[in-house]
Amino acid sequence: MTDTCMYIDHGQGGAPACLVPATRPVERPAGRQVLIEVAYAGVNRPDVLQRAGAYPPPPGASPYLGLEVSGRIVAVGPDARDRKVGEQVCALTPGGGYAEYCLADERHCLPVPRGLNLLEAAALPENYFTVWTNVFERARLRAGETFLVHGGSSGIGLTAIQLAQAFGAEVWTTVGTAAKADACRQAGAAHAVLYREQDFEEQIRAATGGKGVDVILDMVGGRYMNKNLRTLALNGRLVQIAFLEGSKAEIDAMPIMLKRLSFTGSTLRPRSDEDKGAIAQALADKVVPLLEAGRCRPRIHEVFPLAQAAQAHELMESSRHIGKIMLKVKD
């Protein structure tokens, strides 16, 4: 292990071109941290927002980009007790994943599931932590219920589709193209609405006889907020995890009262180490068996070398991708 490592610097932020390779010292693990020699890192919307200056890291988090990695543990902190040097893991990180070496809390690491390689494993943490805590813990999706996820061809969307279907829900999604609709159906969606041509509220109301769906996972916000509330069934739950169209809208709250709805949401990065560790344990117990049985699997759209992080961000911003965009750091 060297004293310095390559990482991707975003400087003062801005357009994707601000992402350039640079060198910094390798940090040493403290407390329950582990140091991971990174094989692959995932590219996520929060990375794009942070680069653009719209999503500053919470206090105490790494200032660098990258929220998920896979690789080999090469050092452990003095209080680590669950992970060992030499283990191959995937991990949710507090930032810094776009690098040859990255720190993570040992509680936020998962062993690479049997049957998955390091590339696929690196595509798991950000999406699976997010979907599990929001759809299954906050929204309490149950077998036999109906579920709508917007943006179904994204990494989050395909993860939500697969998990909801695996746990017995009937899945709806919205997508922009027929190719994306096909990918969502292959992942387990029963219904895919082309939002440029069809109104999801009208489609769902017609198909359900006016009942609506039980749970909605939304990252759009804006004009979708009222439509989501109107589309929910009695005792329905709306979970907000992002606002691609903005967080401010004039909302008619009457459906919340008349249908006894719940409107909630969460962010992942600012949560405590203990909270994230509890999510990781739930994934190990409830979701890793599904991954190892082949019932869920991340879809990789394209892999870029670490030095080409700018091109990876350009692709993310284009929304042309289906599934995960990844960075290759080391074989």
N, C-alpha and C positions, 0 to 999 in steps of 0.2 A: 504494500500500500504506500502510495506516495504522499508527500506533504501538501501538494496542490492538485487541483483537478479542473477540467474544463466544465464550464456551465454556460447557460444562455443568459446574457445580460439584457435587460430591457431599458436600461438607462433611466431617462426621465419619462419614458413612455411615449406613446404615439401610434403611428401606423405600424403594420407588421415589420417593415424594414428596420425598425429600431432594435429588433432582436438580432444580436450578434454574439458569436462565441467569445468567451473571455476566460480568464483564469483566476481562481481564488483559493485560499487555504482550505484544506479539508478539515471540517469541524469534527471534534471528538465528542462521543456520546456522553451525556450526563444523566444522572437519575436512572429512569427506566428506558432511556433511549437506546436505539441500536443504530449502527452505521451500515448502510446498504451500498454495496457496489452495484450500481444500477445497470440493468440489462436493457429495459424498455421503460418509457414513461408515457403516460396518456396525456392527450391534449383535450382540454375541456373548456366550455364557455366561460367559466370564471377566470381562466387564464387569459382569455381574450379581453375580458372586461378589466382585469387588473392591468394588463399591458396598456390599455387605452385610458387608464386613470379613473375608471368608474367603479372599481371594486378594491379598495385598499385592504391590505391584510389586517386582521385584528391584532390588538396588542399582544406582543410576545411571539407572534408567528414569524416565520421566515419571510424576508422581503422579496425572495426570489420566486420565479414561476414554477409551477408543477405540483400537482396535488395527489398524484398516484404513481407508483413505480412497481417494478418487480426486479429481483436480483438476489444477490447472496449477502448474508450478514457477515461483515468482516471485523466488527468490534461491537461490544456491548457496554452499556453504562454500569456503574457500580451497584445499582439497585435492581438491575434486570434479573429476572428469575424464570421467565417462561421461554425465552428465545436464546439460541446458542450460536456461536460463531460457526459458519459453514452451512447454516440452514438456507434453503431457497424459499423466499417468501414474496408475497405481494403486500403492498402497504398503502394505507391512506397517510399522506404526509401533510405537515403544516405549511407546505411550500418547499421550494428548492428541488423539485423532482427533475427539472431539466438540467441534469448534471451527471457527472460520472460517479459521484458519491452523494448520498442524501441521508439525512437523519429522519427517523420516525420513532414514535413511541412503540414499544414492543406490544402494547395492548391493541394497537391499530394494525398489526401484521396478521396475515393469514398464511398458512402453508399453501404452496401451490397445489390446487386441487388435482387429484389423480386424473390423468387423461388430458390435462391442459398443459400447454407449453408456457414459457416465460412471457412470450408476446401476449397470449390470451390472458394470462394471469394479471398482467399490468393493466389490462382493460377493465378489470373488475371493480376496484375499490370505490372510486368516486361515484360511479353509477349505482352499484349495488348497495352501498351505505345509504345513499340518498333515497333510492326507491324503497328500501326496506323500512327505514324510519318514517317516511312520509305516507306511503300507501298502506303499510301493514300495522304500524304502531300508531300513527296519528289518525289515519282515516279508518283503520280497523276493517279493511276489506276482508270479506269472508266468502267461502265457497257458496256458489249459487247466486251471488250478486252480479250486477252489471257495472262495468268500469270503463271510463273514457280517459285516454291519455292523448293530449295534444302533441303534435310533433313526433309521431310514432316512429319515424325512421332515424331519429337521433340515437345516440348511445343510451341516454336516459329512457327514451321512448321504447326502444327494442327491449331493454332490460325490464321495464314495467310490463310490457306485453307478455313476455315470456314468464315472468313470475306470477302475474295475475292469472294467466291461463293455467300454469302449473298448480296453483292453489285453488282452482275450480271456479274462477270467475268468467263471465262472458265479456269479451273485450271489444271495445270500440276505439278507433283512433282517427285522427285527422292528419292528412299529408298533402303535399303539394303536387305530386306527380303520380302517374299510374305505376311507374317502376317502384316508387317508394311504397305505394299501396300493396304491390305484390310482395315486397320484402316484409311488410308488416303481417300480411296474411300467412306467409311462410313461418313467421315467428310465433304465430298463434292467435292473431287478431281475427275475430269473426266478422268484423265490419270495418271498412276503411272508407272514410269520407274525403273526397277531393275538395279541399276547402276553397280553391279558386273557382270551382264550378258548382259546388253544392253548399247549402247552409247546414252545418252540423246540427243546429238546434231543430230545424224542420225535419231533417232525416231521422233523428233519434225519436222525436215526438211521434212521427208517423209510424215508425217501426215498433214502438213500445206502447202504442195506443194511448199516447199522452202521459204515460207514467214517468218516463225519463230514466236516468241511470242513477245508481247508488253512490258512486264515487267518481270524482274527476280529479286528475292530476294535471295542473296547468302551469306552464312557464311563459305564457304569452301576456296575460294581464290586459290592460287597456280596454278595448271594446269587447273583449271576451268575458269580462267580469259579469256583466248583467246576463249575457247569454248563458254562461255557465250556471248561474243561480236559477235561471228559468228552466234549464235542462235537467236539473237534479230532481230525483224522485223524493217522495215523502221520507223524512229522516236522512236525506242525502248529505254527503260530506264533500266539500271542495277544499283541495290542498294546493296552495300556491308555493312554487319553489323558485320562480324567477319572473321577470317582467320585461319581456322582449319588446312589448309595445307600451311600456310605462306602468308605473305603480299607482297613478292617479286617474280616477274616473268617477263620474257621478253615478252612484249605485242606488237602484231601487231596492231597498231592504225588505219590502213586503214579502217576497218569496221566502226569506229566511224565517220570518215569523209564521206565515201560513203553513209552510211545509216542515217546520222545525228543523231547519238546516244547520249544519256546522260549517263555518268558513275559517280555516286555519292555514298554517304555513310554517316553514322553518328554513333556516340556513344551516349548513353543516360545519363550515370551517370555524366559526367562533365557539362551537360547543366544547365543553370541557373534555379533558383526556378521559375522565371516567365515563362520560356519556358515550364517547366514540368507542371506548373499549366495550361497553355494553352492547352497542350495535354490532361490533365485530364478533362478539360471542354469539349473538343471535344468528348472525350469518353462518358462523361455523356450525351451529346446531341445526338450523332450518334450511339453509340455502346451499351450502357446500355439498350436501348429499345429492341435491338436484343437479348440480354442475357435474359431479362425478358420475351420475347416472345418464348424463347426456340430455337431460330434459331442458336445460338452459345452457346457452353458450354465447359468448360475446361475438359480434360480427365485426371484423376488422375491415375498414374501407381502404386505407392506405397507410403505409409506413414510410416515414421520412428519416434520413440520418439526423442526428441531434443538431448538427450545424445548419440544417435546413428548417429550423423551427419557424422561420418567417413564412416559408411556403406552406407549412402546415397550418399556420394561423390564417393565411389567405384562403385556404380551402375551407376552414371552419367558418369564416365569415361569409363565404359564398353560399353556404347551405346546400351545396351539390352532393355532399357525402351521404352515405347510408351506413350508419354504424359508427365505429370508433376511428379516430385519427390518432396515430401513434408515432412516437419518436424512438428510433433504435439508437441505443447508447453503446452497447457492447454485446457480442454474441454470448 
